[in-house]
Amino acid sequence: EMTWPDYVISAAEGIQESVSEGEDFWGIPFPPCSVHPNHPLAPLLIEGTACWTCARGSVEPIEIGHLAESINQKS
């Protein structure tokens, strides 16, 4: 039985795959890691919250749906 955060992770994975494998953006990491722009952030469930995470652990998890807010805070 899937929970809402599971559905969010699944949707994020599907969108991420569609974007990165699409003709216009093939091979471009989406969304890019702010520390390692050569790899994408990965959707992961953390303490019941669907988050974007750095595979290397260099970025604090960002709740899916709040990525733009985190980028704007750094500017």
C-alpha positions in Angstrom: 0.0 0.0 0.0 1.5 3.3 -1.1 1.4 6.5 0.9 1.2 10.0 -0.4 5.0 10.5 -0.1 5.5 7.2 -2.1 3.4 8.6 -4.9 5.4 11.9 -4.8 8.6 9.9 -5.1 7.2 7.8 -7.9 6.0 10.9 -9.8 9.4 12.7 -9.3 11.2 9.6 -10.7 9.0 9.5 -13.7 9.3 13.2 -14.5 13.1 13.0 -13.9 13.4 10.1 -16.3 11.3 11.7 -18.9 13.2 15.0 -18.8 16.7 13.4 -18.8 15.9 10.9 -21.6 14.0 13.4 -23.7 15.4 14.5 -27.0 16.0 18.1 -25.9 17.6 17.4 -22.5 19.2 14.0 -23.0 22.1 13.6 -20.6 21.5 16.8 -18.7 21.0 16.2 -14.9 17.6 17.2 -13.7 17.3 18.6 -11.2 21.1 19.3 -11.0 22.8 19.1 -7.7 23.9 22.5 -6.5 27.2 21.2 -5.3 27.9 18.6 -8.0 26.1 19.9 -11.2 27.2 16.9 -13.2 24.7 14.6 -11.4 21.1 15.0 -10.6 19.5 15.1 -7.2 17.7 11.9 -6.4 14.2 11.5 -5.0 14.3 9.8 -1.6 11.9 9.3 1.3 13.4 10.7 4.4 11.5 10.4 7.7 8.2 10.2 5.8 8.9 13.2 3.6 9.6 13.0 -0.2 12.9 14.9 -0.7 15.5 15.7 -3.4 18.9 14.5 -2.1 22.5 14.5 -3.2 23.8 11.0 -3.8 27.0 12.1 -2.1 25.2 13.6 0.8 26.6 17.1 0.2 23.3 18.9 0.1 20.7 19.1 2.8 17.5 17.2 1.7 15.0 19.5 0.0 11.3 18.6 0.2 10.0 17.8 -3.3 7.9 20.8 -4.3 10.2 23.3 -2.5 13.3 23.1 -4.8 12.8 26.6 -6.3 12.4 28.1 -2.8 15.7 26.6 -1.7 17.5 28.0 -4.8 16.0 31.5 -4.2 17.2 31.4 -0.6 20.8 31.0 -1.8 20.6 33.9 -4.2 
